[in-house]
Amino acid sequence: MAHVHNHHRTGNRRRIAGALVLTFVFMLAEVAGGLWSGSLALLADAGHMLADVGALGLAWVGFRLADRPSDARRSYGYERFEVLAAFVNGLALVAVALWIVVEGVGRLADPVAILPGPMLGVAIGGLVINIMAFRILHGGDRTNLNLRAALFHVAGDMLGSVAAIAAAATIMVTGWLAIDPILSFLVAALVLWGAIDLVRRSGHILLEGVPQALNAAQIRDHLMSTLPELSDVHHIHIWALTESRPLVTLHAVIAQGDDPNRVVERVKTALEQEFAIGHATVQVEIGACADS
């Protein structure tokens, strides 16, 4: 199991690095293009790409740290840093979306002249780069929250580029400057939607929440129905180290004379086969619960 996790992390880390290089190089071009053309849509997208550079860098560090082995101070290792990186990246996306809204309101109140030609050229280039970065990341392990955070960032950039293209084309044809901040609002709303979901999911893991596909009653019922040597199962606690690594602790009550080691083995096997829980701590009790 650990080998599979490490293999996924190595592949994800390489994909993150490729997307990081593409994003950083074009971010510089987009800043220059936004300042030249006066386009808020381009500058908003460049600001989002700047956040992405930090986000992708943080994601890359998360995968690097997750490869470190456990030690005396961190018995579970550093895998949860991936989740922490995803949480921070989600908060960064929220901040970027709010910044776009504030800037857009200012542009609506005080329109700024825009050069639609340069704006269109830079936006098309940005879309090409973002599609390339998205394809690189899309081939990774999308069940990983850290990689999903990076995908949200790049997807937001793609939307920003599409909005900038549409705004530039509209201004070229109609001269309507308000389309630039209006489309920026749409991008901000879509980015905010993904960011809130990302913060919610990663925050749930950081708060030791029960994974979505599991619940204590379901685990208890399955163990009681499949293992006749159990007279009771209680004190079930379920959480996750990362989104793909659930953990469980529980108390299992057995009768006098049953082999505790055999019971623990059977409980662990049942949890792994039925619920894909590879790490469980089972406290065997004979008669009354020690915590009563």
Beta strands, then each sheet from edge to edge (+ up, - down):
strand 1: 230-242
strand 2: 245-254
strand 3: 279-286
sheet 1: 1+ 2- 3-
end
